[in-house]
């Protein structure tokens, strides 16, 4: 990974190098090398970096309610950020997949509920990571097409 770890930069140096909106992986609480179960946020900065309490350089990121120490922030490329979003969406999709034999009564076709749940999970992932509305519209269009194909195949 070519992520840039700015933990040794002061807030002023970080601000000079990275504008608000910079794509980052942020680790609230602990970095993965320090705690294997650490949470990774695929996000972007929403503020300039500042000094908290006169001693800790921090930055605020989207979709997180607290500031994060610069030592827990990695600046990433667009490709790394997009790959992380894709991986998160695929993980959600994998968890929601079901076979047609698992049809729930009241579904228009076998798997309809699973498809809708998968769409909702994917949209939640997309929204959590601040993806733009164009991508949301694309997901909805893909769902509409898949839904129409499934309904036609089920004869409804």
CORTAHU-V958139 format. One record per helix or strand of 3 or more residues. SS is the DSSP state (H for helix, E for strand). FROM is the first residue (numbers start at 1). LEN is the number of residues. Records with the same first field share a line. If there is no record, write none. Layout:
# CORTAHU-V958139
SS=FROM-LEN / FROM-LEN
This chain:
# CORTAHU-V958139
H=6-3 / 11-7 / 70-3 / 78-19 / 100-3 / 112-17 / 133-22
E=23-4 / 41-5 / 50-3 / 56-4 / 73-3
